[in-house]
Amino acid sequence: MSRAPDGLPATYFGPGNSFVEFLGRAAPGARWPFAGATGATGVIGAAGAAGATGAVGPTGAGAPGAPPTATTIVALTYKDGLVMAGDRRATVGHQIASRDIEKVYPADAWTAIGLAGVAGLSIQLVRLFQLELEHYEKIEGIALSLSGKANRLAAIIAGQLELAMKGLVVVPLLGGWDGAAARIFAFDVTGGSYEERDYAAIGSGAVFAKGSLKKLHNPAASARTAIRTALTALIDAADDDAATAGVDQARDIYPVVARVDARGYSRVPDDELARALERRGEARRARP
Amino acid sequence: MTMPLYVPPEQIIKDRADFAKRGVARGRPAVVLSTADGVLLAAANTSRALRKLSEIYDRMAFAAVGKWSEFEALRVAGIRYADLRGYSYDRTDVTARGLAGAYAQTIAAAFTGDPKPLEVELAVAEVGASQVSDAVFHVRFDGSVSDELPWAVLGGATPAGRQALAEGWRPGLSLAQAGSLARLALAEGAFSGNGEGRAGGAAAAGGDDGYEVGLLVRASSGRAFARLGSLP
């Protein structure tokens, strides 16, 4: 069907509804998890080899050339949906690489994805996963189920295990609406997918955020309360983890907070976050 | 001893063209037309599962008639083409012109080189910021492309149906006006087909009224393609 020089290549035909698999077939150089994964010849692989220790965690020495890492995403359910929030800091070793990086994105109209780990890989992974879902939806004429999305993401993560073993770790958190309820999925670098009850946190500040969420989370709360709880958890994480930023009110940089409910994904506007923080701030001053 | 029969190339091309044309004309028709609110796509289609219209990319859609298995393969390849291009470069770098060209090359290669030409006729539509930048690329069974008109009639529409659209289309058509124009163009040809997609008298249809309808919404910011339940 395709011998014409400018026609569609033969690899574009045939079965399959996965963009990631198609990418491996049609453009091997661009495939996930990229050229550096196997030969360490790509830019990413080379940087990883030089700065593997710096890339692992914010406590490691910031080797020159190490890629920035991004941390701390929280997700929690509330009465009608879920809230996912991520701080805005990226670090290289002990230095701040970015104050306004975004780590929480819509994966599609019904799903939020947050990422912790190497920032560059995270951004690539989000683009790839968004496209994977859109590609499936366009080819099949219907969106993947939420469990299907989690399984696809797990497979994509498992594909970069070799990079993770070199210290270039990226770990996602997925939250979505399955038609009846909001569900949260956490992952590990081997592609393990774990559905979480009530709340989850990933990244270097996750321990502190989880402690905060454990005390504050109420699955029957309103969206407004859940947003405040998510912000509190991030602030608590920032309090004890240098790689996590709280709220930079001097620069008007707020965490990215997303809501997923029966109406789908929506990002909570900054002025709503500012109001939630004002109320929270008063209580906090009384008792930090 | 027998000599191979000499068939002049003109005859080979003509036979292949006749074969493909017959295949395409058997298909119930589809129309694509630019309106004030976006690009309307409609197909006479009694099947719910086997679709003739599809989203391709943010502001691009696909309509086809003919052999379903053949244009479905082209549709999927088109989505792969668009998604790979958008992934490699940027979402704004995916254009209908590029895809229409790739389709034309593919269909043209099959027309001359494959054991049998593809029995498909398709359109790639793109909605612009304003109606002057809308594009409808019409690709025929032999790989010929045209984009002069802001509308296209595909498949077995009657001459009267084609004429209705040719005479009735003008810039600034409302969605409702475009809908009735599409109905005129499709309805007369809708039952002239013999076989394809006939659902044994069942009322099952692409939409409630026997039309599969899609709209590339001009005002949309992201993915502009929306399916409509019936012709507006």
Interface residues (C-beta under 8 A of the other chain):
Chain A: M1 S2 R3 A4 P5 D6 G7 L8 Y12 F13 F19 F22 L23 A26 A27 A30 R127 L128 L131 E134 H135 K138 I139 G141
Chain B: R51 S54 E55 I56 A73 L74 V76 A77 G78 I79 R80 Y81 D83 L84 G86 Y87 S88 G101 A102 Y103 Q105 T106 A108 A109 A110 G113 D114 L118 R223
